[in-house]
């Protein structure tokens, strides 16, 4: 299969994984928030009627939890993709983060 087709398959696959993970994470987070606070999560944390502590807590919790879920789903999708094709998608090839191969900074 050409790399262009492979790239399109990866794009669709990773998008589906991210959307699915974000949906599940949001439902889980909404349920947890309601159980912990006894209230629904703020629909719009920027609304001045929402207490600042609640807005900040919701923004931090939802942003963190949803991004972690998306990252885990993307990693799982990449693992499945690599297992199916024998290689990682081009977007996920090694990115030079190996500290032993990094050049030393100069001042």
MDTraj code that builds the backbone (N, CA, C; nanometers):
import mdtraj as md
import numpy as np

residues = "UNK UNK UNK UNK UNK UNK UNK UNK UNK UNK UNK UNK UNK UNK UNK UNK UNK UNK UNK UNK UNK UNK UNK UNK UNK UNK UNK UNK UNK UNK UNK UNK UNK UNK UNK UNK UNK UNK UNK UNK UNK UNK UNK UNK UNK UNK UNK UNK UNK UNK UNK UNK UNK UNK UNK UNK UNK UNK UNK UNK UNK UNK UNK UNK UNK UNK UNK UNK UNK UNK UNK UNK UNK UNK UNK UNK UNK UNK UNK UNK UNK UNK UNK UNK UNK UNK UNK UNK UNK UNK UNK UNK UNK UNK UNK UNK UNK UNK UNK UNK UNK UNK UNK UNK UNK UNK UNK".split()
xyz = np.array([
    [0.0846, -0.1186, 0.0000],
    [0.0000, 0.0000, 0.0000],
    [0.0883, 0.1238, 0.0000],
    [0.0509, 0.2222, -0.0745],
    [0.1286, 0.3458, -0.0832],
    [0.1250, 0.4190, 0.0492],
    [0.2285, 0.4971, 0.0750],
    [0.2347, 0.5685, 0.2026],
    [0.1225, 0.6704, 0.2149],
    [0.0735, 0.7262, 0.1034],
    [-0.0375, 0.8201, 0.1092],
    [-0.1639, 0.7531, 0.1586],
    [-0.1923, 0.6313, 0.1093],
    [-0.3090, 0.5566, 0.1548],
    [-0.2944, 0.5158, 0.2997],
    [-0.1741, 0.4755, 0.3354],
    [-0.1452, 0.4363, 0.4731],
    [-0.1644, 0.5547, 0.5671],
    [-0.1232, 0.6721, 0.5224],
    [-0.1379, 0.7929, 0.6028],
    [-0.2850, 0.8281, 0.6226],
    [-0.3649, 0.8097, 0.5181],
    [-0.5084, 0.8388, 0.5296],
    [-0.5754, 0.7413, 0.6250],
    [-0.5369, 0.6146, 0.6172],
    [-0.5930, 0.5150, 0.7082],
    [-0.5566, 0.5519, 0.8519],
    [-0.4311, 0.5899, 0.8745],
    [-0.3886, 0.6282, 1.0094],
    [-0.4658, 0.7502, 1.0572],
    [-0.4858, 0.8491, 0.9709],
    [-0.5581, 0.9697, 1.0094],
    [-0.6998, 0.9368, 1.0555],
    [-0.7688, 0.8544, 0.9794],
    [-0.9058, 0.8154, 1.0160],
    [-0.9043, 0.7336, 1.1439],
    [-0.8131, 0.6396, 1.1526],
    [-0.8038, 0.5518, 1.2687],
    [-0.7740, 0.6307, 1.3961],
    [-0.6773, 0.7221, 1.3894],
    [-0.6409, 0.7985, 1.5088],
    [-0.7515, 0.8979, 1.5469],
    [-0.8194, 0.9544, 1.4472],
    [-0.9304, 1.0449, 1.4756],
    [-1.0440, 0.9713, 1.5462],
    [-1.0774, 0.8531, 1.4981],
    [-1.1840, 0.7738, 1.5605],
    [-1.1468, 0.7374, 1.7045],
    [-1.0222, 0.6997, 1.7265],
    [-0.9768, 0.6651, 1.8617],
    [-0.9846, 0.7865, 1.9544],
    [-0.9418, 0.9018, 1.9050],
    [-0.9430, 1.0236, 1.9868],
    [-1.0856, 1.0663, 2.0215],
    [-1.1748, 1.0616, 1.9238],
    [-1.3144, 1.1009, 1.9493],
    [-1.3793, 1.0039, 2.0468],
    [-1.3569, 0.8756, 2.0271],
    [-1.4130, 0.7762, 2.1183],
    [-1.3609, 0.7942, 2.2606],
    [-1.2318, 0.8144, 2.2735],
    [-1.1725, 0.8321, 2.4065],
    [-1.2234, 0.9589, 2.4734],
    [-1.2332, 1.0672, 2.3985],
    [-1.2820, 1.1936, 2.4554],
    [-1.4271, 1.1814, 2.4999],
    [-1.5075, 1.1099, 2.4228],
    [-1.6485, 1.0909, 2.4585],
    [-1.6620, 1.0113, 2.5872],
    [-1.5906, 0.9012, 2.5960],
    [-1.5959, 0.8185, 2.7167],
    [-1.5408, 0.8959, 2.8364],
    [-1.4306, 0.9667, 2.8166],
    [-1.3695, 1.0438, 2.9254],
    [-1.4650, 1.1514, 2.9754],
    [-1.5316, 1.2207, 2.8843],
    [-1.6230, 1.3279, 2.9249],
    [-1.7407, 1.2723, 3.0035],
    [-1.7972, 1.1611, 2.9595],
    [-1.9082, 1.0994, 3.0328],
    [-1.8641, 1.0554, 3.1720],
    [-1.7468, 0.9940, 3.1783],
    [-1.6929, 0.9498, 3.3074],
    [-1.6667, 1.0695, 3.3984],
    [-1.6085, 1.1737, 3.3429],
    [-1.5774, 1.2927, 3.4209],
    [-1.7041, 1.3621, 3.4704],
    [-1.8052, 1.3737, 3.3841],
    [-1.9323, 1.4358, 3.4252],
    [-1.9958, 1.3593, 3.5406],
    [-1.9956, 1.2266, 3.5306],
    [-2.0531, 1.1431, 3.6369],
    [-1.9737, 1.1592, 3.7666],
    [-1.8419, 1.1586, 3.7555],
    [-1.7566, 1.1730, 3.8740],
    [-1.7748, 1.3095, 3.9389],
    [-1.7844, 1.4135, 3.8564],
    [-1.8021, 1.5498, 3.9084],
    [-1.9323, 1.5597, 3.9876],
    [-2.0381, 1.5044, 3.9286],
    [-2.1690, 1.5104, 3.9939],
    [-2.1670, 1.4324, 4.1252],
    [-2.1003, 1.3176, 4.1277],
    [-2.0906, 1.2378, 4.2501],
    [-2.0093, 1.3111, 4.3570],
    [-1.9037, 1.3791, 4.3155],
    [-1.8152, 1.4467, 4.4118],
    [-1.8738, 1.5773, 4.4642],
    [-1.9420, 1.6528, 4.3775],
    [-1.9889, 1.7853, 4.4182],
    [-2.1392, 1.7921, 4.4423],
    [-2.2137, 1.6951, 4.3913],
    [-2.3588, 1.6986, 4.4029],
    [-2.4229, 1.7930, 4.3019],
    [-2.3412, 1.8485, 4.2106],
    [-2.3909, 1.9416, 4.1090],
    [-2.3453, 1.8954, 3.9720],
    [-2.4151, 1.9430, 3.8693],
    [-2.3689, 1.9193, 3.7331],
    [-2.2435, 2.0021, 3.7089],
    [-2.1544, 1.9552, 3.6219],
    [-2.0365, 2.0363, 3.5916],
    [-2.0782, 2.1657, 3.5225],
    [-1.9992, 2.2706, 3.5366],
    [-2.0356, 2.3968, 3.4725],
    [-2.0396, 2.3832, 3.3198],
    [-2.1480, 2.4292, 3.2604],
    [-2.1623, 2.4246, 3.1150],
    [-2.0649, 2.5221, 3.0495],
    [-2.0431, 2.6357, 3.1144],
    [-1.9502, 2.7359, 3.0628],
    [-1.8713, 2.7937, 3.1800],
    [-1.7507, 2.7426, 3.2040],
    [-1.6711, 2.7902, 3.3171],
    [-1.6400, 2.9399, 3.3130],
    [-1.6498, 3.0024, 3.1964],
    [-1.6224, 3.1460, 3.1841],
    [-1.7394, 3.2311, 3.2339],
    [-1.8536, 3.1697, 3.2566],
    [-1.9716, 3.2417, 3.3064],
    [-1.9414, 3.3000, 3.4441],
    [-1.9586, 3.4317, 3.4638],
    [-1.9304, 3.4930, 3.5937],
    [-2.0167, 3.4392, 3.7081],
    [-2.1282, 3.3748, 3.6764],
    [-2.2123, 3.3167, 3.7814],
    [-2.1551, 3.1862, 3.8368],
    [-2.0589, 3.1277, 3.7674],
    [-1.9925, 3.0062, 3.8148],
    [-1.8818, 3.0490, 3.9101],
    [-1.8792, 2.9875, 4.0290],
    [-1.7754, 3.0234, 4.1264],
    [-1.6377, 2.9944, 4.0663],
    [-1.5406, 3.0797, 4.0981],
    [-1.4073, 3.0695, 4.0385],
    [-1.3412, 2.9362, 4.0705],
    [-1.3557, 2.8878, 4.1941],
    [-1.2933, 2.7603, 4.2300],
    [-1.3494, 2.6471, 4.1446],
    [-1.4807, 2.6552, 4.1193],
    [-1.5463, 2.5515, 4.0414],
    [-1.5019, 2.5582, 3.8942],
    [-1.4917, 2.6783, 3.8416],
    [-1.4494, 2.6963, 3.7032],
    [-1.3060, 2.6465, 3.6826],
    [-1.2170, 2.6829, 3.7748],
    [-1.0767, 2.6413, 3.7642],
    [-1.0643, 2.4898, 3.7811],
    [-1.1330, 2.4352, 3.8792],
    [-1.1266, 2.2904, 3.9030],
    [-1.1805, 2.2130, 3.7830],
    [-1.2925, 2.2598, 3.7271],
    [-1.3492, 2.1915, 3.6108],
    [-1.2560, 2.2004, 3.4901],
    [-1.2024, 2.3171, 3.4649],
    [-1.1119, 2.3347, 3.3513],
    [-0.9885, 2.2447, 3.3653],
    [-0.9308, 2.2420, 3.4839],
    [-0.8113, 2.1604, 3.5068],
    [-0.8433, 2.0114, 3.4962],
    [-0.9501, 1.9692, 3.5609],
    [-0.9853, 1.8268, 3.5604],
    [-1.0250, 1.7791, 3.4215],
    [-1.1115, 1.8547, 3.3562],
    [-1.1591, 1.8087, 3.2252],
    [-1.0481, 1.8136, 3.1203],
    [-0.9709, 1.9186, 3.1196],
    [-0.8619, 1.9278, 3.0229],
    [-0.7600, 1.8166, 3.0407],
    [-0.7204, 1.7939, 3.1634],
    [-0.6214, 1.6902, 3.1922],
    [-0.6750, 1.5518, 3.1603],
    [-0.7928, 1.5213, 3.2119],
    [-0.8499, 1.3871, 3.1966],
    [-0.8772, 1.3537, 3.0502],
    [-0.9330, 1.4464, 2.9761],
    [-0.9656, 1.4209, 2.8358],
    [-0.8388, 1.4063, 2.7525],
    [-0.7394, 1.4895, 2.7771],
    [-0.6138, 1.4788, 2.7008],
    [-0.5404, 1.3479, 2.7312],
    [-0.5422, 1.3048, 2.8565],
    [-0.4779, 1.1773, 2.8907],
    [-0.5506, 1.0629, 2.8214],
    [-0.6832, 1.0655, 2.8219],
    [-0.7604, 0.9609, 2.7542],
    [-0.7309, 0.9589, 2.6047],
    [-0.7227, 1.0763, 2.5431],
    [-0.6921, 1.0842, 2.4000],
    [-0.5517, 1.0314, 2.3705],
    [-0.4555, 1.0669, 2.4557],
    [-0.3188, 1.0204, 2.4366],
    [-0.3105, 0.8682, 2.4499],
    [-0.3771, 0.8113, 2.5499],
    [-0.3757, 0.6668, 2.5676],
    [-0.4417, 0.5967, 2.4491],
    [-0.5512, 0.6523, 2.3995],
    [-0.6191, 0.5945, 2.2830],
    [-0.5293, 0.6021, 2.1589],
    [-0.4600, 0.7128, 2.1412],
    [-0.3698, 0.7279, 2.0269],
    [-0.2554, 0.6275, 2.0352],
    [-0.2039, 0.6056, 2.1538],
    [-0.0962, 0.5081, 2.1705],
    [-0.1455, 0.3667, 2.1395],
    [-0.2662, 0.3358, 2.1861],
    [-0.3246, 0.2047, 2.1591],
    [-0.3496, 0.1884, 2.0089],
    [-0.4005, 0.2927, 1.9458],
    [-0.4246, 0.2891, 1.8013],
    [-0.2928, 0.2718, 1.7260],
    [-0.1881, 0.3402, 1.7685],
    [-0.0570, 0.3285, 1.7034],
    [-0.0018, 0.1871, 1.7190],
    [-0.0212, 0.1292, 1.8357],
    [0.0241, -0.0079, 1.8587],
    [-0.0497, -0.1039, 1.7647],
    [-0.1800, -0.0886, 1.7547],
    [-0.2595, -0.1737, 1.6664],
    [-0.2193, -0.1533, 1.5200],
    [-0.1996, -0.0272, 1.4814],
    [-0.1591, 0.0050, 1.3446],
    [-0.0244, -0.0603, 1.3129],
    [0.0708, -0.0459, 1.4035],
    [0.2040, -0.1023, 1.3817],
    [0.1983, -0.2544, 1.3746],
    [0.1158, -0.3139, 1.4583],
    [0.1010, -0.4591, 1.4573],
    [0.0386, -0.5054, 1.3253],
    [-0.0545, -0.4267, 1.2726],
    [-0.1234, -0.4626, 1.1481],
    [-0.0382, -0.4389, 1.0238],
    [0.0415, -0.3335, 1.0242],
    [0.1171, -0.2963, 0.9035],
    [0.2652, -0.3292, 0.9117],
    [0.3153, -0.3520, 1.0316],
    [0.4575, -0.3797, 1.0480],
    [0.5424, -0.2561, 1.0692],
    [0.4785, -0.1385, 1.0739],
    [0.5539, -0.0144, 1.0974],
    [0.4608, 0.0907, 1.1584],
    [0.5213, 0.1861, 1.2230],
    [0.4443, 0.2989, 1.2759],
    [0.4063, 0.3917, 1.1618],
    [0.2991, 0.4675, 1.1784],
    [0.2684, 0.5689, 1.0768],
    [0.3796, 0.6730, 1.0740],
    [0.3956, 0.7372, 0.9595],
    [0.5036, 0.8347, 0.9425],
    [0.4998, 0.9426, 1.0499],
    [0.3802, 0.9821, 1.0919],
    [0.3667, 1.0884, 1.1924],
    [0.4255, 1.0490, 1.3274],
    [0.4438, 0.9189, 1.3497],
    [0.4913, 0.8721, 1.4805],
    [0.6298, 0.8090, 1.4756],
    [0.7031, 0.8310, 1.3692],
    [0.8390, 0.7778, 1.3612],
    [0.9228, 0.8429, 1.4716],
    [1.0327, 0.7802, 1.5051],
    [1.1187, 0.8314, 1.6123],
    [1.1445, 0.9799, 1.5936],
    [1.1380, 1.0530, 1.7040],
    [1.1480, 1.1990, 1.6954],
    [1.2733, 1.2565, 1.7597],
    [1.3730, 1.1743, 1.7811],
    [1.4999, 1.2264, 1.8314],
    [1.4997, 1.2600, 1.9794],
    [1.4144, 1.1965, 2.0575],
    [1.4113, 1.2265, 2.2002],
    [1.5069, 1.1405, 2.2816],
    [1.5859, 1.0589, 2.2159],
    [1.6833, 0.9764, 2.2861],
    [1.7910, 1.0672, 2.3446],
    [1.7952, 1.0766, 2.4756],
    [1.8877, 1.1682, 2.5438],
    [2.0337, 1.1327, 2.5157],
    [2.0620, 1.0056, 2.4950],
    [2.2029, 0.9663, 2.4719],
    [2.2523, 1.0144, 2.3362],
    [2.1612, 1.0456, 2.2439],
    [2.2000, 1.0915, 2.1118],
    [2.1816, 1.2413, 2.0928],
    [2.1358, 1.3069, 2.1958],
    [2.1128, 1.4520, 2.1864],
    [2.2462, 1.5260, 2.1881],
    [2.2511, 1.6329, 2.1123],
    [2.3732, 1.7138, 2.1136],
    [2.3766, 1.7938, 2.2430],
    [2.4948, 1.8202, 2.2900],
    [2.5084, 1.8959, 2.4135],
    [2.4899, 2.0429, 2.3840],
    [2.4107, 2.1117, 2.4676],
    [2.3878, 2.2548, 2.4447],
    [2.5148, 2.3352, 2.4686],
    [2.5315, 2.4369, 2.3893],
    [2.6461, 2.5270, 2.4075],
    [2.5957, 2.6638, 2.4503],
    [2.6741, 2.7290, 2.5281],
    [2.6323, 2.8607, 2.5762],
    [2.6873, 2.9706, 2.4915],
])
top = md.Topology()
chain = top.add_chain()
for i, resn in enumerate(residues, 1):
    res = top.add_residue(resn, chain, resSeq=i)
    for name in ("N", "CA", "C"):
        top.add_atom(name, md.element.get_by_symbol(name[0]), res)
traj = md.Trajectory(xyz[None], top)
